[in-house]
Amino acid sequence: MKSIFLSHAAPQIGYVYAKETIAKLKEIADISDTIYTKDDVLANPELFKDTEYVFSTWGMPKFTEEEIKANLPSLKAVFYGAGSVQGFARPFINSGVKVFSAWAANGVPVAEYTVAQIILANKGFYTLSRIMSSGDLSAKKIRAERAYCGNFGTTIGIIGAGMIGKMVIKMLKAYNLKVVVFDPFLPDEVAADLGVTKCSLEELFEQSTVISNHLADNMRTKRMINYEHFKRMKPNATFINTGRGAQVVEADLIRILTERPDVTAILDVTNPEPPVEGSEFYALDNCVLTPHIAGSSGDEVHRMSEYMVAEYEKLVAGQPCAYEVSLKMLETMA
């Protein structure tokens, strides 16, 4: 078999790969409807000795380098119709197998979600809607309404200018906003092209009315954002997290939300997800929780498989590909 679907969560293939996409792969990649698991591969390596291409998504199994060489000796590329490949990519790349990821496709709805939250936060949507819905039409409501700066010339802080962070920055160009960025890996010339100002993490929290986290998920970023940063937030500022919950010292975030009811947190990710029963996040009026919906969902997931089909077509045609993952990229990407 030249190409196979590989996943230990078979329903995810049918969810991410639309019927039309599967039909196209049958035409161009010699693939069948069968969804194989790692156990299938290990149990019958003879069946997969000629397999050159793997198509997958969430549920892609982990292989060791030895398992890849022994059971998938002809494999040329893995096309992962989802975002992060940190969990499985290294052994494949080390074995000479190209790995492609639809992280850019998965990043589009994250960026859209983030920009929507930024614009609403600057209008005081979360605080004011809560006050208005309570029926409080007193001076308290009027004072709160005047406390928010709106979306003209306001400073937005982006933590991490990777693929998604850059998408957010580019989408924000449609608005009259200033953007500051914390990202030690962002070259000065790229920052200039993006029209953003680089600064320290402390400066970012001090200057921004809305702060959005897009850090890569690795050991260096775990618990990176803490009380020393949150305490610097401007009056009525908002912290948005669509990155990873583990990058935040959540006890410190709870502390600042308790101490400062003017501050708002919009959390699409937590650690763990969802927060444990009894978490203070559930009781805080100034904490808005969503169940990891920023990434691709519904029909949005089809974009990811389409990106991978396009990469396959470029690869077999000998054309430059856009979304191959390298070992170097794994050091900083989500």
Order of alpha helices (4+ residues) and beta strands (2+ residues): beta-alpha-alpha-beta-alpha-beta-alpha-beta-alpha-beta-alpha-alpha-alpha-beta-alpha-beta-alpha-beta-alpha-beta-alpha-beta-alpha-beta-beta-alpha-beta-alpha
